Amino acid sequence: MDIQALQNRMSRLIDSNKPLPEHTDYSILNYHIRLLEHLSMVENSSMTIYDTFQKRYVFVRSRFRELIDYDEKAAAEQGYAFFFRLMHPDDIAFVLDTTIRALEHITGLPPEERKDYKTVFEFRLRDRDGKYIRFIQQVVNLELDLAGNMWLILILMDVNPNQQGGKQMLRSTVNMKTGRVIPFTEEKEEKQSQLTKREIEILGLIAKGMASKEIADQLFLSVNTVNNHRQNIIEKMDVSNTSEALTYAMRIGII
């Protein structure tokens, strides 16, 4: 995907939902900043607020200064361009595409539902030694303007506890009230088209905690055949093991 084209598309989406100055009350921002300043003292997450009206980060608190070359002032001034310089080149288009799809989903909702969802996705940032560290980011609408447009966006970033994750970066949108996971449709369709009906069935049984012998007995297959299916699933889903395949399949809604 063309990165510049994705950046332009994301900017147009943000501009089309830009809040009006008369519809914003910056005392609300000050309230959130005071709260996050207190939380940042005890939380391990990096916390950021992005103001879509000013098009800049208005609050940045990092827990990763010693891990990555994280300059809070530079991050606040340069916005996402600062992070793209630290990001693995293969992940930039993925992050932009994820952001665009999340924006399209949120702006397609009624205003009263736009604060109910968060988008969760992975990417890699370069540490001070030149090694790439896997992070998880959560993005949620913190405040809308009086007309229901996106205004303040809260961004939480954490080091992924699983640094041995597969090549496939995970992403999803979650309804925070119901817990329902909304997969990115094209990923679900792509993986479903790659997996056979039998492989999806076996994935579902693995998700129930069944071992290969139990699956073989239930489906009247040999254990060797079940294990071959498991290996095919791992290869087709571009992950490292069955556990990652399950996580990915549940995240995108296959099982």
C-alpha positions as CSV (number, residue, x, y, z in Angstrom):
1,M,0.0,0.0,0.0
2,D,1.2,3.5,-0.8
3,I,2.1,5.2,2.5
4,Q,1.6,8.8,1.2
5,A,-1.8,7.9,-0.2
6,L,-2.8,6.3,3.1
7,Q,-1.6,9.4,5.0
8,N,-3.6,11.7,2.7
9,R,-6.7,9.5,3.1
10,M,-6.4,9.5,6.9
11,S,-6.0,13.3,6.9
12,R,-9.1,13.7,4.8
13,L,-11.1,11.5,7.1
14,I,-10.0,13.5,10.2
15,D,-10.7,16.8,8.4
16,S,-14.2,15.7,7.4
17,N,-15.0,15.1,11.1
18,K,-13.2,18.0,12.5
19,P,-14.9,19.6,15.4
20,L,-16.0,23.3,15.4
21,P,-14.3,25.6,17.9
22,E,-17.7,26.8,19.2
23,H,-18.6,23.1,19.9
24,T,-15.6,22.4,22.1
25,D,-15.0,23.2,25.7
26,Y,-11.3,23.0,26.6
27,S,-12.1,22.8,30.3
28,I,-13.0,19.2,29.6
29,L,-9.5,18.6,28.2
30,N,-7.9,20.1,31.3
31,Y,-10.0,17.8,33.4
32,H,-8.7,14.7,31.5
33,I,-5.1,15.9,31.6
34,R,-5.2,16.3,35.4
35,L,-6.7,12.8,35.7
36,L,-4.1,11.2,33.3
37,E,-1.2,13.0,35.1
38,H,-2.2,11.2,38.3
39,L,-2.8,7.8,36.5
40,S,0.6,8.1,34.7
41,M,2.3,7.9,38.1
42,V,1.0,4.4,38.7
43,E,0.2,3.0,35.3
44,N,2.7,1.3,33.0
45,S,1.0,2.4,29.8
46,S,2.2,5.3,27.7
47,M,-0.7,7.8,27.6
48,T,-1.5,10.3,24.8
49,I,-4.4,12.6,23.9
50,Y,-4.7,13.6,20.3
51,D,-6.7,16.8,19.6
52,T,-8.3,16.5,16.1
53,F,-9.1,20.2,16.1
54,Q,-5.5,21.3,16.7
55,K,-4.1,18.3,14.9
56,R,-1.5,17.6,17.5
57,Y,-0.9,15.6,20.7
58,V,-2.0,17.8,23.6
59,F,-0.9,15.3,26.3
60,V,2.0,12.9,26.2
61,R,3.3,10.7,29.0
62,S,5.7,7.9,28.2
63,R,6.8,5.0,30.3
64,F,9.3,3.9,27.7
65,R,12.0,6.6,27.8
66,E,14.7,4.1,28.7
67,L,13.5,1.6,26.2
68,I,13.0,3.7,23.0
69,D,14.3,7.1,22.0
70,Y,11.1,8.7,23.2
71,D,11.2,12.5,23.4
72,E,7.8,13.7,24.7
73,K,8.3,17.3,23.4
74,A,9.2,16.0,19.9
75,A,6.3,13.6,19.9
76,A,3.8,16.3,20.9
77,E,5.1,18.6,18.2
78,Q,5.5,16.1,15.3
79,G,2.6,13.8,16.0
80,Y,2.4,10.4,14.3
81,A,5.4,11.3,12.1
82,F,7.6,11.0,15.2
83,F,6.5,7.4,15.8
84,F,6.8,6.5,12.1
85,R,10.5,7.2,12.3
86,L,10.8,4.6,15.1
87,M,8.4,2.1,13.5
88,H,9.4,-1.0,11.6
89,P,9.0,0.0,7.9
90,D,6.8,-3.0,7.3
91,D,4.3,-1.8,9.9
92,I,3.6,1.8,8.8
93,A,1.1,1.0,6.1
94,F,-0.6,-1.5,8.4
95,V,-1.0,1.1,11.1
96,L,-2.3,3.7,8.7
97,D,-4.7,1.2,7.1
98,T,-5.9,0.2,10.6
99,T,-6.5,3.8,11.6
100,I,-8.4,4.6,8.4
101,R,-10.7,1.5,8.8
102,A,-11.3,2.3,12.5
103,L,-12.2,6.0,11.6
104,E,-14.6,4.8,8.9
105,H,-16.3,2.4,11.3
106,I,-16.6,5.0,14.1
107,T,-17.8,7.8,11.9
108,G,-20.4,5.5,10.4
109,L,-22.0,5.0,13.9
110,P,-24.6,7.2,15.5
111,P,-22.9,9.9,17.6
112,E,-24.2,8.4,20.9
113,E,-22.3,5.1,20.1
114,R,-19.0,6.6,19.0
115,K,-17.4,6.5,22.5
116,D,-18.3,2.8,23.0
117,Y,-15.6,1.3,20.8
118,K,-11.8,1.0,21.0
119,T,-9.4,-0.2,18.3
120,V,-6.6,-2.5,19.3
121,F,-3.6,-3.2,17.1
122,E,0.1,-4.2,17.2
123,F,3.2,-2.7,15.7
124,R,7.0,-2.6,16.3
125,L,9.2,0.3,17.4
126,R,13.0,0.4,17.4
127,D,14.7,0.5,20.8
128,R,17.9,2.4,21.6
129,D,20.0,-0.7,20.6
130,G,18.3,-0.9,17.1
131,K,16.2,-3.9,18.0
132,Y,12.4,-3.8,17.2
133,I,10.1,-4.2,20.2
134,R,6.5,-5.3,19.7
135,F,3.8,-2.9,21.2
136,I,0.0,-3.0,21.6
137,Q,-1.9,0.2,21.1
138,Q,-5.5,0.9,22.2
139,V,-7.3,3.9,20.7
140,V,-10.7,5.3,22.0
141,N,-12.7,8.4,21.5
142,L,-12.3,10.3,24.8
143,E,-14.6,13.2,23.9
144,L,-16.8,14.3,21.0
145,D,-17.8,17.9,20.2
146,L,-21.3,19.1,20.7
147,A,-22.2,18.0,17.1
148,G,-20.9,14.4,17.7
149,N,-17.7,14.8,15.8
150,M,-14.5,13.2,17.1
151,W,-12.5,15.6,19.1
152,L,-10.2,14.1,21.8
153,I,-8.7,10.7,21.2
154,L,-7.1,8.7,24.0
155,I,-4.1,6.5,23.0
156,L,-2.7,3.9,25.3
157,M,0.5,2.0,24.4
158,D,2.0,-1.0,26.1
159,V,4.9,-3.4,25.5
160,N,3.4,-6.6,24.1
161,P,4.1,-9.4,26.7
162,N,4.5,-11.8,23.7
163,Q,7.6,-10.6,21.9
164,Q,7.7,-13.8,19.9
165,G,4.5,-13.1,18.1
166,G,3.9,-14.2,14.5
167,K,4.5,-12.2,11.4
168,Q,0.9,-11.3,11.2
169,M,0.1,-8.1,13.2
170,L,-3.2,-8.4,15.1
171,R,-5.9,-5.8,15.0
172,S,-9.6,-5.5,16.0
173,T,-12.3,-3.1,17.1
174,V,-14.0,-3.9,20.4
175,N,-17.3,-2.7,21.8
176,M,-16.3,-1.8,25.4
177,K,-19.8,-2.1,26.7
178,T,-20.6,-5.6,25.3
179,G,-17.1,-7.0,24.8
180,R,-18.1,-7.9,21.2
181,V,-15.1,-8.1,18.9
182,I,-15.6,-6.6,15.4
183,P,-13.1,-8.1,13.0
184,F,-11.5,-6.3,10.1
185,T,-13.7,-7.9,7.4
186,E,-11.1,-8.4,4.7
187,E,-8.8,-10.3,7.0
188,K,-11.7,-12.7,8.1
189,E,-12.7,-13.3,4.5
190,E,-9.1,-13.8,3.4
191,K,-8.2,-16.3,6.1
192,Q,-11.5,-18.1,5.8
193,S,-10.9,-18.6,2.0
194,Q,-7.4,-20.0,2.8
195,L,-8.6,-22.5,5.5
196,T,-10.6,-25.5,4.5
197,K,-13.9,-26.4,6.2
198,R,-12.1,-29.2,8.1
199,E,-9.3,-26.9,9.3
200,I,-11.8,-24.4,10.7
201,E,-13.7,-27.2,12.4
202,I,-10.4,-28.4,14.0
203,L,-9.5,-24.9,15.1
204,G,-12.9,-24.7,16.8
205,L,-12.2,-28.0,18.7
206,I,-8.7,-26.8,19.6
207,A,-10.3,-23.7,21.1
208,K,-12.4,-26.0,23.3
209,G,-9.2,-27.4,24.8
210,M,-9.2,-30.7,22.9
211,A,-6.0,-32.5,22.2
212,S,-5.1,-34.0,18.9
213,K,-6.1,-37.5,20.0
214,E,-9.5,-36.3,21.2
215,I,-10.1,-34.4,18.0
216,A,-9.1,-37.5,16.0
217,D,-11.5,-39.7,17.9
218,Q,-14.4,-37.2,17.5
219,L,-13.8,-36.7,13.7
220,F,-12.8,-40.3,13.0
221,L,-9.4,-39.3,11.7
222,S,-5.9,-40.4,12.6
223,V,-3.8,-38.4,15.0
224,N,-1.3,-37.9,12.2
225,T,-4.0,-36.4,10.0
226,V,-5.1,-34.0,12.7
227,N,-1.5,-32.9,13.3
228,N,-1.1,-32.3,9.6
229,H,-4.2,-30.1,9.7
230,R,-2.8,-28.2,12.6
231,Q,0.5,-27.5,10.8
232,N,-1.4,-26.4,7.7
233,I,-3.4,-24.0,9.8
234,I,-0.2,-22.5,11.3
235,E,1.3,-22.0,7.9
236,K,-1.8,-20.5,6.2
237,M,-2.4,-18.1,9.1
238,D,1.3,-17.1,9.0
239,V,1.8,-17.6,12.8
240,S,4.4,-19.5,14.8
241,N,2.2,-22.0,16.7
242,T,-1.3,-23.2,17.4
243,S,-1.8,-20.8,20.3
244,E,-1.1,-17.8,18.0
245,A,-3.4,-19.3,15.4
246,L,-6.2,-19.5,18.0
247,T,-5.6,-15.9,19.2
248,Y,-5.7,-14.6,15.6
249,A,-8.7,-16.7,14.6
250,M,-10.7,-15.4,17.6
251,R,-9.6,-11.8,17.0
252,I,-10.8,-11.8,13.4
253,G,-14.0,-13.7,14.1
254,I,-13.3,-17.1,12.3
255,I,-14.1,-19.0,15.5
